[in-house]
């Protein structure tokens, strides 16, 4: 069973900003690789939602895309 990954509006904006910044600083290939890696991580979360460690007592977890890029998510 896999869950649906839902982005908040702020998360969508942040992801787009990070992708555009990656493209500006390191080029289209790096931005494409970032998006591919992100999609792999999000797919893993949909299959195994508890794969990453808890971040706080608020039932939030911290996912890692790259060494420089992480995100917070909640399983519900």
C-alpha positions, -999 to 999 in steps of 0.1 A, spaced: 0 0 0 13 34 -9 3 68 5 -2 100 -14 24 127 -9 6 161 -6 26 194 -6 14 225 12 14 256 -9 45 268 9 63 235 2 55 238 -35 69 273 -36 100 263 -17 106 232 -39 103 254 -71 126 280 -57 152 254 -48 150 239 -82 154 272 -99 183 282 -77 200 249 -85 195 255 -122 209 290 -120 240 280 -99 249 246 -114 230 243 -146 200 224 -161 216 189 -156 220 195 -119 185 208 -115 171 178 -134 191 154 -112 178 173 -81 141 168 -93 148 131 -101 163 125 -67 135 143 -50 109 122 -68 127 91 -57 127 102 -21 90 111 -22 82 78 -38 101 60 -10 81 80 16 48 70 -1 58 33 3 76 35 36 64 67 54 84 61 85 118 57 67 132 89 81 138 97 117 114 118 138 124 155 140 104 166 170 77 156 194 50 170 170 49 138 149 71 155 122 99 137 104 129 151 85 136 138 51 169 142 32 172 148 -5 208 159 -7 234 169 20 223 205 15 185 199 11 161 185 36 123 188 42 99 182 70 68 160 67 40 145 87 23 111 82 -14 111 85 
